[in-house]
Every structure is written in C-alpha cells, then in structure tokens.
C-alpha cells in the first residue's frame, strides 16, 4: 500500500468524481513511478473492498531544480485515474467538507 502516495484534488479530478457526464465514479491519485497498473489495482481492491472496472495512467513531467551549479529534478510520480463500478466509492472521498 506504500506505492499509493496521495489523492489528487484538482478541478478536473473533482469533476470526475461526480459530474453530470458519463465519467462518474473516477478517482485520481499519485502513485510511485515503479508500481504497475495491476499492483495498484490489486492493492486498492483489497484495501478499500471495491471493484475496479478500468484504470488510466500517465507519467508526470519532471521539473528541474537548480541548487548552485548542480541541476537536479523533482520526484517522479505516475498519476492513475481509477474507474469504479457503479455503487462503489472510496470512503475517505465520500465526506463533504463544511
């Protein structure tokens, strides 16, 4: 479960959670770059007790960071968009903020 870093809350990812389009019930999270799609699917299904019907993923571009004459890069993550079967949801995302 250490491969899943954190959930992503952008305008697009919040729209995928419960919009009026056909793309409802999609959750976005950042995972380690070395983890595979099947590993992430297995861990999410076991940990949350849900059924996944599809996953999409892409690697985020690395950003350059300079410290003096040395050029480095930020951490490299992979972003996964997980589509759940209708009727399922991930519990931490269900609560509304007040």
N, C-alpha and C positions, 0 to 999 in steps of 0.2 A: 504494500500500500504506500510505500515511500516514494514510488515513482510518480504519483499524482501530487503535484505541488499545491495548487490552489485554483479556485474558481475564478473565472474572468467575468467582470461586470462592466461591459461597455454598452453603448446604445444598441448596437447590433445584437449582442448576446442577450440582452434583456428583452429585445423584440422577439427573439427566437423562443423565449420561454413560454409566452402565452399570447401571441399576437393573433390577428384575425386570419392570417394566411394558413396554408397547409403545413407550414413548418413548425407547428406547435410541438411542445414537449422536447425541445432540444436544449442541452446543457453544454456550456463551454468551459473548459479547464485547461490549464497548462500542465504538461507532464514532462518528465525527464526526456532528453533527446535520445537516449539509448533504448527506451522502452518501446515495445512493439504494440501494434493495434490489438492483437489477441491477448497480450498480457494485461493491457489496460481494461479491455472488455471483461476478462475473467475476474480481475480484482473488483471492478465496480459492481458486477453482478453479485459476487459473493458478499461484499461489504454492505451494500445497500439492499440486497434482496429484490432486485428489479430485473426486468427483461429488456435487453437492448436489441433494436432491430437494425441499426446502422451506425457507422462511425465514419467521420471525415477528419482528416488531419493535415496539417501543413507545418513546415518549419518556419519559425520566425526569423527575419533577417537579423544578423548580429550587428551591434552598434560598436563603433570604435571608441575607445577611451585612451587618452594620452596622459601619461604621467612623466613629465620631463621629456627626454628624448625617446622614451620607450613607448611604443604603440601597443595597446592591448585591446581585448574585446570583452564585452559583457557576457554573462551566462547565456547559453544556447538552450532554448526550450522548444518543445513541439506543442502546438495547440490542437486539441481534439474537440470536435463537436459531436456529442453523443446524442443519438435519437432514441427515445424510449418508446415502448409500446403504449398505446392509449390506456389510461387508467393508472399508470405508474408515475411516480415522481421521486425525486431525491429529497429526503426530509429536510436538510438544512435550507433548501431553497424555497420551501413552502411558506415559511413565516413572512408576514408582511411587516415592513418597517413602519413605525409610528412616529 
